[in-house]
Amino acid sequence: MPLSLLPKYRAESLTDLTPAFLRSRNIRLLLLDFDNTVVPYTTDTPTAEMAAWLEAMKASDIPICVVSNSRKDRVKVFCDQWGIPCVRRALKPLGRGIRQAMAQFGAVPEQTALAGDQIFTDTLGGNLCGLTTVLVMPINNHNFWLKARHVLEQPLIYLARKRSISYEKS
């Protein structure tokens, strides 16, 4: 796969991705980053909107799976509570964890999307594996390092601005 730091799509929030949008792009599996994509680093409790989205996705025909670089047990505890499969220590942007998640579902790259808040891990990792990538805005850049990373990503986010999801949520 060619090296690309640009996502296929951009969204303000993970909750902007609907099953209808994914189906219309032939996506049959949605992989999710965890920290700052599903919940902030500072909590394990999703917002009411995120909780409703997780339930709606679980009820849809498009499975979701968390693929996180985190080593912390909080990812597994959250996923177990919500009944969501997960792969921890994914080593994104390397493809090991992404391929492991796809293998769990018998998925192929052409029908898999990866949504996350970081260009240098989520977008790059998904692109290297041939997936459809969706860059979502981080939930909360609460410390210096997260803010600094976001500043470094700004030129790439600017280049990807035309790739924003524009559709009516259903």
Backbone hydrogen bonds in HBPLUS format (Angstrom, degrees):
<---DONOR---> <-ACCEPTOR-->    atom                        ^
c    i                          cat <-CA-CA->   ^        H-A-AA   ^      H-
h    n   atom  resd res      DA  || num        DHA   H-A  angle D-A-AA Bond
n    s   type  num  typ     dist DA aas  dist angle  dist       angle   num
A0008-LYS N   A0133-THR O   3.07 MM 125  5.22 126.4  2.37 117.2 131.0     1
A0009-TYR N   A0133-THR O   3.01 MM 124  6.37 152.3  2.08 153.6 161.7     2
A0135-LEU N   A0009-TYR O   2.94 MM 126  6.35 160.8  1.97 151.1 148.9     3
A0010-ARG N   A0163-ARG O   2.92 MM 153  5.76 131.3  2.16 126.1 124.8     4
A0165-ILE N   A0010-ARG O   2.75 MM 155  5.77 152.3  1.83 166.3 161.6     5
A0011-ALA N   A0135-LEU O   2.89 MM 124  6.25 153.3  1.96 154.4 155.4     6
A0137-MET N   A0011-ALA O   3.20 MM 126  6.74 136.7  2.40 148.6 161.0     7
A0016-ASP N   A0013-SER O   3.01 MM   3  5.51 164.2  2.04 113.3 118.3     8
A0017-LEU N   A0014-LEU O   3.03 MM   3  5.81 167.4  2.04 123.3 127.3     9
A0022-LEU N   A0018-THR O   3.02 MM   4  6.33 168.7  2.03 159.7 162.1    10
A0023-ARG N   A0019-PRO O   2.77 MM   4  5.92 168.8  1.78 156.2 159.8    11
A0024-SER N   A0020-ALA O   2.97 MM   4  6.06 155.3  2.03 145.8 152.3    12
A0025-ARG N   A0022-LEU O   3.01 MM   3  5.27 148.3  2.11 105.9 115.9    13
A0027-ILE N   A0022-LEU O   2.96 MM   5  5.07 168.4  1.97 143.4 140.8    14
A0026-ASN N   A0023-ARG O   2.91 MM   3  4.88 159.8  1.95 114.1 114.2    15
A0028-ARG N   A0111-GLN O   2.68 MM  83  5.26 167.3  1.69 138.2 141.4    16
A0029-LEU N   A0111-GLN O   3.21 MM  82  6.60 128.7  2.49 153.5 161.6    17
A0113-ALA N   A0029-LEU O   2.97 MM  84  6.41 159.6  2.01 161.0 167.5    18
A0030-LEU N   A0063-PRO O   2.98 MM  33  6.30 170.3  1.99 163.0 166.2    19
A0065-CYS N   A0030-LEU O   3.07 MM  35  6.53 141.7  2.22 150.9 155.7    20
A0031-LEU N   A0113-ALA O   2.76 MM  82  6.02 178.3  1.76 161.4 161.3    21
A0115-ALA N   A0031-LEU O   2.89 MM  84  6.27 163.8  1.92 159.2 160.2    22
A0032-LEU N   A0065-CYS O   2.82 MM  33  6.04 155.6  1.88 146.7 150.7    23
A0067-VAL N   A0032-LEU O   2.71 MM  35  5.74 163.4  1.74 151.3 155.7    24
A0033-ASP N   A0115-ALA O   2.92 MM  82  6.29 153.7  1.99 166.9 168.3    25
A0037-THR N   A0034-PHE O   3.12 MM   3  5.34 162.1  2.15 122.2 124.7    26
A0038-VAL N   A0034-PHE O   2.83 MM   4  5.12 167.5  1.84 144.3 148.7    27
A0036-ASN N   A0039-VAL O   2.61 MM   3  5.30 151.6  1.69 152.1 152.4    28
A0139-ILE N   A0036-ASN O   3.03 MM 103  4.92 153.5  2.11 123.1 131.0    29
A0043-THR N   A0040-PRO O   3.38 MM   3  5.76 176.9  2.38 114.8 115.6    30
A0051-ALA N   A0047-THR O   2.84 MM   4  6.06 162.1  1.87 154.9 160.2    31
A0052-ALA N   A0048-ALA O   2.97 MM   4  6.16 159.8  2.01 146.6 151.7    32
A0053-TRP N   A0049-GLU O   2.97 MM   4  6.18 152.2  2.04 141.9 150.1    33
A0054-LEU N   A0050-MET O   2.82 MM   4  6.08 161.8  1.85 155.4 159.6    34
A0055-GLU N   A0051-ALA O   3.05 MM   4  6.30 162.5  2.08 148.7 153.1    35
A0056-ALA N   A0052-ALA O   2.90 MM   4  6.11 157.5  1.95 147.1 153.8    36
A0057-MET N   A0053-TRP O   2.83 MM   4  6.07 159.9  1.87 155.0 160.2    37
A0058-LYS N   A0054-LEU O   2.93 MM   4  6.12 159.2  1.97 149.3 155.2    38
A0059-ALA N   A0055-GLU O   3.02 MM   4  6.21 141.8  2.17 142.1 152.0    39
A0060-SER N   A0057-MET O   3.05 MM   3  4.99 147.3  2.16  98.5 108.7    40
A0066-VAL N   A0085-PRO O   2.99 MM  19  6.38 156.5  2.05 156.4 151.4    41
A0087-VAL N   A0066-VAL O   2.77 MM  21  6.19 148.4  1.86 154.1 164.9    42
A0068-SER N   A0087-VAL O   2.87 MM  19  6.24 163.2  1.90 169.6 174.6    43
A0090-ALA N   A0068-SER O   2.97 MM  22  5.57 165.6  1.99 129.2 133.1    44
A0089-ARG N   A0070-SER O   3.15 MM  19  5.47 149.6  2.24 137.8 141.6    45
A0077-VAL N   A0073-ASP O   2.92 MM   4  6.15 167.9  1.93 163.6 167.7    46
A0078-PHE N   A0074-ARG O   2.99 MM   4  5.96 163.6  2.01 139.2 144.0    47
A0079-CYS N   A0075-VAL O   2.94 MM   4  6.15 170.6  1.95 153.2 156.1    48
A0080-ASP N   A0076-LYS O   2.80 MM   4  5.92 159.1  1.85 151.7 157.6    49
A0081-GLN N   A0077-VAL O   2.97 MM   4  6.15 160.2  2.01 148.9 154.4    50
A0082-TRP N   A0078-PHE O   2.99 MM   4  6.26 151.0  2.07 150.7 158.9    51
A0083-GLY N   A0079-CYS O   2.81 MM   4  5.73 111.6  2.28 138.1 154.4    52
A0084-ILE N   A0079-CYS O   2.83 MM   5  4.76 166.0  1.85 141.0 144.1    53
A0083-GLY N   A0080-ASP O   3.28 MM   3  5.02 150.5  2.37  94.3 103.0    54
A0097-GLY N   A0090-ALA O   3.23 MM   7  3.91 148.4  2.34 141.1 131.8    55
A0094-LEU N   A0091-LEU O   2.75 MM   3  5.53 128.2  2.02 142.1 140.5    56
A0099-ARG N   A0095-GLY O   2.81 MM   4  5.88 171.7  1.82 167.9 169.5    57
A0100-GLN N   A0096-ARG O   2.92 MM   4  6.10 152.5  1.99 147.1 155.7    58
A0101-ALA N   A0097-GLY O   3.01 MM   4  6.19 158.3  2.05 144.9 149.5    59
A0102-MET N   A0098-ILE O   3.03 MM   4  6.31 162.7  2.06 151.3 156.0    60
A0103-ALA N   A0099-ARG O   2.90 MM   4  6.05 155.2  1.96 148.1 154.8    61
A0104-GLN N   A0100-GLN O   3.14 MM   4  6.44 146.9  2.26 144.2 152.1    62
A0105-PHE N   A0102-MET O   3.08 MM   3  5.36 137.8  2.27 103.5 114.7    63
A0106-GLY N   A0102-MET O   2.92 MM   4  5.94 108.8  2.44 139.1 158.0    64
A0107-ALA N   A0102-MET O   2.92 MM   5  4.89 164.8  1.94 143.8 142.6    65
A0106-GLY N   A0103-ALA O   3.19 MM   3  4.83 153.4  2.26  95.2 103.2    66
A0111-GLN N   A0108-VAL O   3.05 MM   3  5.65 154.5  2.12 118.3 125.7    67
A0112-THR N   A0109-PRO O   3.13 MM   3  5.09 164.5  2.16 115.5 113.7    68
A0132-THR N   A0112-THR O   3.05 MM  20  6.33 168.8  2.06 154.0 154.5    69
A0114-LEU N   A0132-THR O   2.88 MM  18  6.37 148.5  1.98 157.5 167.1    70
A0134-VAL N   A0114-LEU O   2.92 MM  20  6.15 157.5  1.98 152.7 151.1    71
A0116-GLY N   A0134-VAL O   3.06 MM  18  6.55 154.8  2.13 167.2 175.2    72
A0136-VAL N   A0116-GLY O   2.92 MM  20  5.66 163.7  1.94 132.6 138.1    73
A0122-ASP N   A0118-GLN O   3.00 MM   4  5.38 120.3  2.37 127.4 142.0    74
A0123-THR N   A0118-GLN O   3.13 MM   5  6.58 161.2  2.17 148.8 154.7    75
A0124-LEU N   A0119-ILE O   2.96 MM   5  6.06 152.5  2.04 156.0 161.9    76
A0125-GLY N   A0121-THR O   2.91 MM   4  5.58 149.8  2.01 131.1 141.0    77
A0126-GLY N   A0122-ASP O   2.91 MM   4  5.97 164.4  1.94 148.2 153.0    78
A0127-ASN N   A0123-THR O   2.87 MM   4  6.00 163.5  1.90 153.2 158.3    79
A0128-LEU N   A0124-LEU O   2.86 MM   4  6.04 160.7  1.90 153.8 159.1    80
A0129-CYS N   A0125-GLY O   3.17 MM   4  6.36 136.8  2.37 139.0 149.7    81
A0129-CYS N   A0126-GLY O   3.18 MM   3  5.17 130.3  2.44  94.5 107.6    82
A0131-LEU N   A0126-GLY O   2.88 MM   5  5.10 165.1  1.90 153.2 148.3    83
A0130-GLY N   A0127-ASN O   3.02 MM   3  5.01 159.0  2.06 103.6 110.1    84
A0147-LYS N   A0143-ASN O   3.07 MM   4  6.33 162.0  2.11 156.5 162.2    85
A0148-ALA N   A0144-PHE O   2.81 MM   4  6.02 156.0  1.86 152.4 159.8    86
A0149-ARG N   A0145-TRP O   2.95 MM   4  6.08 161.4  1.98 144.6 149.4    87
A0150-HIS N   A0146-LEU O   3.03 MM   4  6.19 156.8  2.08 142.8 149.2    88
A0151-VAL N   A0147-LYS O   3.00 MM   4  6.29 149.1  2.09 145.5 153.6    89
A0152-LEU N   A0148-ALA O   3.05 MM   4  6.40 157.8  2.10 151.2 156.6    90
A0153-GLU N   A0149-ARG O   3.03 MM   4  6.32 138.0  2.21 143.0 155.0    91
A0153-GLU N   A0150-HIS O   3.17 MM   3  5.02 126.0  2.48  90.4 104.5    92
A0154-GLN N   A0151-VAL O   3.19 MM   3  5.24 147.7  2.29 101.1 110.4    93
A0156-LEU N   A0153-GLU O   2.98 MM   3  5.45 121.2  2.33 113.7 128.3    94
A0157-ILE N   A0153-GLU O   2.92 MM   4  6.15 156.2  1.98 154.9 162.4    95
A0158-TYR N   A0154-GLN O   2.83 MM   4  6.00 156.1  1.89 153.7 159.9    96
A0159-LEU N   A0155-PRO O   3.05 MM   4  6.32 155.0  2.11 139.9 146.2    97
A0160-ALA N   A0156-LEU O   2.98 MM   4  6.19 140.8  2.13 140.8 151.6    98
A0161-ARG N   A0158-TYR O   3.17 MM   3  5.15 164.7  2.19 106.1 110.2    99
A0163-ARG N   A0160-ALA O   2.80 MM   3  5.34 160.2  1.84 122.3 128.7   100
